[in-house]
């Protein structure tokens, strides 16, 4: 198993996760995670893709976790890497992080800075990690437009 292949899988999942295409019930998934984190008095949310769990005590994000779990297995399959070769995959999103020039390019962007890291460990204990960031506001349906039903995770 090549290290570049696992790093590539981490990159692909993370870029999809932080993109505006990550929607949940028609709204941006990161904004919904931000609101849930705030409501639960926490600064970060972890999604365990292998065990299909979110660190929040809510099944609101089950569809999101399952979507990225399926993406993980699809990407592993495309690279002929057996799922049994992976021991852990976690997506951690941390909110209200302060500007970090590596991840937050525009200080005038709307919302607070967030950082998202995906960590993948193979069965040999080797870790693969990618980090990205951006700005987001907590989900507020009165200020957001809902995405059309054909492309959203439900």
ZIKA-V274368 format. One record per residue. N is the residue number from 1. RES is the residue in one letter. SS is DSSP state (H for helix, E for strand, L for the rest). PSI is psi in whole degrees, -180 to 180 (* if undefined). BURIAL is I if it has 16 or more other C-alpha atoms within 10 Angstrom, else O. Layout:
n->{N N}
res->{RES RES}
ss->{SS SS}
psi->{PSI PSI}
burial->{BURIAL BURIAL}
This chain:
n->{1 2 3 4 5 6 7 8 9 10 11 12 13 14 15 16 17 18 19 20 21 22 23 24 25 26 27 28 29 30 31 32 33 34 35 36 37 38 39 40 41 42 43 44 45 46 47 48 49 50 51 52 53 54 55 56 57 58 59 60 61 62 63 64 65 66 67 68 69 70 71 72 73 74 75 76 77 78 79 80 81 82 83 84 85 86 87 88 89 90 91 92 93 94 95 96 97 98 99 100 101 102 103 104 105 106 107 108 109 110 111 112 113 114 115 116 117 118 119 120 121 122 123 124 125 126 127 128 129 130 131 132 133 134 135 136 137 138 139 140 141 142 143 144 145 146 147 148 149 150 151 152 153 154}
res->{X X X X X X X X X X X X X X X X X X X X X X X X X X X X X X X X X X X X X X X X X X X X X X X X X X X X X X X X X X X X X X X X X X X X X X X X X X X X X X X X X X X X X X X X X X X X X X X X X X X X X X X X X X X X X X X X X X X X X X X X X X X X X X X X X X X X X X X X X X X X X X X X X X X X X X X X X X}
ss->{L L H H H H H H H H H H H H H H H H L L L L E E L L E E H H H H H H H H H H H L L L L E E E E E L L L L E E L L L L H H H H H H H H H H H H H H H H H H H H L L L L H H H E E E E E E E E E E L L L L L L L L L L L L L L L L E E E E E E E E E E E L L L L E E E E E E E E E E L L L L L L L L L L L L H H H L E L}
psi->{128 139 -39 -35 -44 -38 -38 -40 -45 -46 -48 -44 -46 -43 -36 -41 -42 -7 165 -10 -9 92 153 117 31 -1 159 125 -38 -41 -38 -38 -40 -45 -45 -40 -44 -45 -26 12 47 157 -11 156 132 135 118 105 -30 -39 2 49 151 149 -18 146 67 140 8 -29 9 -42 -39 -47 -44 -39 -46 -25 -47 -40 -42 -51 -35 -44 -38 -45 -40 -27 11 38 122 142 -27 -12 -8 132 -23 138 119 133 118 124 123 131 162 53 -8 154 132 116 -20 -28 -18 97 -34 108 -17 0 151 143 -177 152 144 157 136 130 134 133 132 133 133 175 -10 1 4 134 147 128 140 140 142 169 178 -159 145 159 154 148 131 100 -22 -16 1 152 141 140 151 147 -19 -19 4 158 129 *}
burial->{O O O O O I I O I I I O I I I O I I O O I I I I I I I I I I I I I I I I I O O O O O O I I I I I I I O I I I O I O O O I I I O I I I I I I O I I I O I I O O O O I O O O O I O I I I I I I I I I O O I O O O I I O O O O O O O I I I I I I I I I I I O O O O I I I I I I I I I I I I I O O O O O O O O O O O O I I O}
